[in-house]
């Protein structure tokens, strides 16, 4: 019932198909910039679709329920991460560490967007970051731009790893403790 109220089964089917198609179309030489970018785009797209399920159709009603939401929210984020990593790793030609790094960061961004903007806009931060990472080369200067392109950086980038970890922890902490932004069923 929890998953159906969040439209998770339909979202999972669409997300898996989208991640598979984008990662497969972008597969290139192992670890190449093109392959890393395609994997990042696949993850951003899939996690954006799965992020829609980070809240129910009526968040005010969810907030009044007499159950503990924190464990369910944490499990939901972990499931999104695992599904995204499994699908993209099966298709992409990039190292698993890069896929896990990017999936953690994008999952954190989706959780942060759900917390700040509500479930209907949970897709915004992963998609914008994925597009910036795909469209802008990861050059070290200026540093602010380098941080914005963390998802498209090479596998050995410590900056990308730290950025993804910070996004994952911040987004997960906000979402697990506060939940999605409260909006009514018509919003």
ABEGO torsion letter per residue (X at the ends): XAAAAAGAAAAAAAAAAAAAAAAAAABBBBGBAAAAAAAAAAAAAAAAAAAAAABBABAAAAAABABBAAAAAAAAAAAAAAAAAAAAAAABABBAAAAAAAAAAAAAAAAAAAAAAEAAAAAAAAAAAAAAAAABBBBAOBAAAAAAAAAABBAABAAAAAAAAAAAAAAAAAAAAAEBBBBBAAX
